[in-house]
Amino acid sequence: MLRITEIRTENALRCVTDRRHPSFRFSLESDREGAALVRAIVRVNGWETETTEQTGVVYGGEKLQPFTEYAVSVEAWDTFGEHAAAEGS
């Protein structure tokens, strides 16, 4: 089973930053040996992007307000077709 174990914004567990275009990262775990990320969708504040990276996903939507909390969601798929979804704040 694939699962998202952590979502971080600029190395913080909550999406509160003073950057208007922060970067995001997430961690995955799988009980299947050799599983690797194939595709992920990161969503924040009405913006979304598709990526094959787990780190350095730079927000490209409208400028975020400093020190305001936003919900971040991630959906991911691995090489075995497993799907995981999680939301962080």
C-alpha positions in Angstrom: 0.0 0.0 0.0 1.3 3.5 -0.9 0.8 6.3 1.6 1.9 9.9 2.0 3.6 10.2 5.3 4.5 13.9 5.4 3.8 17.2 3.5 6.1 20.1 4.1 6.1 23.8 3.0 9.5 25.4 3.1 10.5 22.6 5.6 7.6 23.3 7.9 4.7 20.9 8.6 2.1 23.6 8.2 1.6 25.7 5.1 2.4 29.0 6.7 5.2 30.9 5.1 6.4 34.5 4.4 7.2 33.5 0.8 4.6 34.3 -1.9 5.8 31.4 -4.0 7.0 28.7 -1.5 8.2 25.2 -2.4 6.7 22.0 -1.2 7.9 18.5 -0.6 6.3 15.2 0.5 7.3 11.8 1.7 6.0 8.5 0.5 6.0 5.0 2.0 5.1 1.7 0.3 5.0 -1.9 1.5 6.1 -3.0 -2.0 9.8 -3.2 -2.6 10.9 -1.1 -5.6 7.9 1.2 -5.6 8.8 4.6 -6.9 6.8 7.8 -7.6 5.5 8.0 -11.2 3.2 11.0 -10.9 1.9 13.4 -8.3 -0.5 16.3 -8.2 0.0 19.1 -5.6 -2.8 21.5 -4.9 -2.8 24.8 -3.0 -5.2 27.7 -3.0 -6.9 26.7 -6.2 -3.6 26.1 -8.0 -2.4 22.7 -9.0 0.6 21.1 -10.7 1.5 17.7 -11.9 5.1 16.6 -11.0 7.3 13.6 -10.9 9.4 15.1 -8.1 8.8 14.8 -4.3 11.0 17.9 -3.4 11.3 21.4 -4.7 7.8 21.7 -6.1 7.5 25.5 -6.4 4.1 27.1 -6.0 3.1 28.8 -9.3 -0.3 30.3 -8.4 -1.4 33.7 -7.3 0.9 35.2 -4.6 0.1 33.8 -1.2 -0.4 36.2 1.7 2.4 36.1 4.3 1.8 34.1 7.5 -1.6 32.9 6.3 -2.4 29.2 6.6 -3.3 27.3 3.4 -4.4 23.7 2.8 -2.1 21.7 0.7 -3.1 18.4 -0.8 -1.1 15.8 -2.6 -2.2 12.8 -4.7 0.5 10.3 -5.8 0.8 7.2 -8.0 3.6 4.7 -8.0 5.1 2.2 -10.4 2.6 -0.5 -9.3 -0.4 1.8 -10.0 -1.0 2.3 -6.2 -2.7 5.6 -5.3 -2.4 7.7 -2.2 -3.9 11.1 -1.2 -3.3 13.3 1.8 -4.0 16.9 2.9 -1.9 19.0 5.1 -2.3 22.5 6.4 
